[in-house]
């Protein structure tokens, strides 16, 4: 399912998305997002929801609140409700995508750094990392969150933040892996050498095929086939 042949030279850094890419997407995020906006009297369509998958959740909430003098207040309230709802859903059940930890470990054994980037803020991300037992510094090398950059996807700044945290100097030594249109757009905007879509999450193969990419894979479990040992 690749656009080009495998490269014999692997990356120095692989940047993974979280929900839908390395963390199983069981509908927690869209359910919490929809419920939070509903409490503000806003019922979003499936197309509106699909369009913000992979985006900064705080910015996505703000963008869906109608303009007006109380827009920021309503957006803050909706985002707080979203975080509370999501934290409750994640506390009940959160699982990694099969093969994700093994892929991380294999890459790191080869000397390739592994980073996570996400549209979640640091508070939600820490909850996820703790639930998955990925928070001890032994699973990944860096984590960049949506509230730590000026703009989320499709801007490339989360990727650049991961590069900064891992002291990776060239985008030509970076691979990006994600399950959404915005993940691939961010990878393209960053200019990374490997821009990889996976079909384990939010967006279909048909959607991802329309975006700039180098590979499309069933899941992260297939990733190591791109760079044979």
KAVENNOR-V508949 format. One record per residue. N is the residue number from 1. RES is the residue in one small letter. OMEGA is omega in whole degrees, 0 to 359 (NA if undefined). Layout:
n->N res->RES omega->OMEGA
n->N res->RES omega->OMEGA
This chain:
n->1 res->x omega->184
n->2 res->x omega->177
n->3 res->x omega->183
n->4 res->x omega->181
n->5 res->x omega->177
n->6 res->x omega->178
n->7 res->x omega->177
n->8 res->x omega->181
n->9 res->x omega->182
n->10 res->x omega->181
n->11 res->x omega->171
n->12 res->x omega->181
n->13 res->x omega->171
n->14 res->x omega->182
n->15 res->x omega->182
n->16 res->x omega->165
n->17 res->x omega->179
n->18 res->x omega->187
n->19 res->x omega->179
n->20 res->x omega->182
n->21 res->x omega->178
n->22 res->x omega->177
n->23 res->x omega->183
n->24 res->x omega->178
n->25 res->x omega->180
n->26 res->x omega->177
n->27 res->x omega->183
n->28 res->x omega->185
n->29 res->x omega->179
n->30 res->x omega->179
n->31 res->x omega->180
n->32 res->x omega->181
n->33 res->x omega->181
n->34 res->x omega->181
n->35 res->x omega->181
n->36 res->x omega->179
n->37 res->x omega->178
n->38 res->x omega->179
n->39 res->x omega->175
n->40 res->x omega->180
n->41 res->x omega->183
n->42 res->x omega->176
n->43 res->x omega->184
n->44 res->x omega->180
n->45 res->x omega->175
n->46 res->x omega->179
n->47 res->x omega->178
n->48 res->x omega->180
n->49 res->x omega->181
n->50 res->x omega->183
n->51 res->x omega->183
n->52 res->x omega->176
n->53 res->x omega->182
n->54 res->x omega->182
n->55 res->x omega->170
n->56 res->x omega->185
n->57 res->x omega->178
n->58 res->x omega->180
n->59 res->x omega->180
n->60 res->x omega->177
n->61 res->x omega->181
n->62 res->x omega->183
n->63 res->x omega->182
n->64 res->x omega->175
n->65 res->x omega->180
n->66 res->x omega->178
n->67 res->x omega->179
n->68 res->x omega->184
n->69 res->x omega->181
n->70 res->x omega->185
n->71 res->x omega->182
n->72 res->x omega->179
n->73 res->x omega->179
n->74 res->x omega->179
n->75 res->x omega->179
n->76 res->x omega->179
n->77 res->x omega->181
n->78 res->x omega->181
n->79 res->x omega->177
n->80 res->x omega->178
n->81 res->x omega->177
n->82 res->x omega->181
n->83 res->x omega->180
n->84 res->x omega->182
n->85 res->x omega->182
n->86 res->x omega->179
n->87 res->x omega->179
n->88 res->x omega->180
n->89 res->x omega->181
n->90 res->x omega->181
n->91 res->x omega->181
n->92 res->x omega->182
n->93 res->x omega->172
n->94 res->x omega->182
n->95 res->x omega->176
n->96 res->x omega->171
n->97 res->x omega->180
n->98 res->x omega->179
n->99 res->x omega->183
n->100 res->x omega->181
n->101 res->x omega->179
n->102 res->x omega->177
n->103 res->x omega->177
n->104 res->x omega->184
n->105 res->x omega->181
n->106 res->x omega->179
n->107 res->x omega->183
n->108 res->x omega->176
n->109 res->x omega->177
n->110 res->x omega->182
n->111 res->x omega->178
n->112 res->x omega->180
n->113 res->x omega->182
n->114 res->x omega->179
n->115 res->x omega->174
n->116 res->x omega->171
n->117 res->x omega->189
n->118 res->x omega->173
n->119 res->x omega->175
n->120 res->x omega->173
n->121 res->x omega->186
n->122 res->x omega->182
n->123 res->x omega->179
n->124 res->x omega->180
n->125 res->x omega->180
n->126 res->x omega->177
n->127 res->x omega->179
n->128 res->x omega->182
n->129 res->x omega->179
n->130 res->x omega->180
n->131 res->x omega->180
n->132 res->x omega->185
n->133 res->x omega->177
n->134 res->x omega->189
n->135 res->x omega->183
n->136 res->x omega->180
n->137 res->x omega->181
n->138 res->x omega->182
n->139 res->x omega->178
n->140 res->x omega->183
n->141 res->x omega->183
n->142 res->x omega->177
n->143 res->x omega->177
n->144 res->x omega->186
n->145 res->x omega->186
n->146 res->x omega->181
n->147 res->x omega->182
n->148 res->x omega->177
n->149 res->x omega->183
n->150 res->x omega->178
n->151 res->x omega->175
n->152 res->x omega->179
n->153 res->x omega->12
n->154 res->x omega->173
n->155 res->x omega->186
n->156 res->x omega->194
n->157 res->x omega->175
n->158 res->x omega->178
n->159 res->x omega->178
n->160 res->x omega->178
n->161 res->x omega->177
n->162 res->x omega->177
n->163 res->x omega->179
n->164 res->x omega->183
n->165 res->x omega->181
n->166 res->x omega->179
n->167 res->x omega->176
n->168 res->x omega->192
n->169 res->x omega->187
n->170 res->x omega->176
n->171 res->x omega->178
n->172 res->x omega->177
n->173 res->x omega->187
n->174 res->x omega->170
n->175 res->x omega->176
n->176 res->x omega->182
n->177 res->x omega->180
n->178 res->x omega->185
n->179 res->x omega->184
n->180 res->x omega->174
n->181 res->x omega->182
n->182 res->x omega->175
n->183 res->x omega->181
n->184 res->x omega->178
n->185 res->x omega->178
n->186 res->x omega->177
n->187 res->x omega->178
n->188 res->x omega->181
n->189 res->x omega->177
n->190 res->x omega->180
n->191 res->x omega->183
n->192 res->x omega->182
n->193 res->x omega->179
n->194 res->x omega->181
n->195 res->x omega->197
n->196 res->x omega->174
n->197 res->x omega->175
n->198 res->x omega->187
n->199 res->x omega->184
n->200 res->x omega->188
n->201 res->x omega->195
n->202 res->x omega->191
n->203 res->x omega->185
n->204 res->x omega->175
n->205 res->x omega->180
n->206 res->x omega->179
n->207 res->x omega->184
n->208 res->x omega->180
n->209 res->x omega->183
n->210 res->x omega->184
n->211 res->x omega->176
n->212 res->x omega->179
n->213 res->x omega->174
n->214 res->x omega->180
n->215 res->x omega->166
n->216 res->x omega->184
n->217 res->x omega->176
n->218 res->x omega->180
n->219 res->x omega->179
n->220 res->x omega->178
n->221 res->x omega->181
n->222 res->x omega->191
n->223 res->x omega->186
n->224 res->x omega->177
n->225 res->x omega->178
n->226 res->x omega->182
n->227 res->x omega->181
n->228 res->x omega->181
n->229 res->x omega->NA
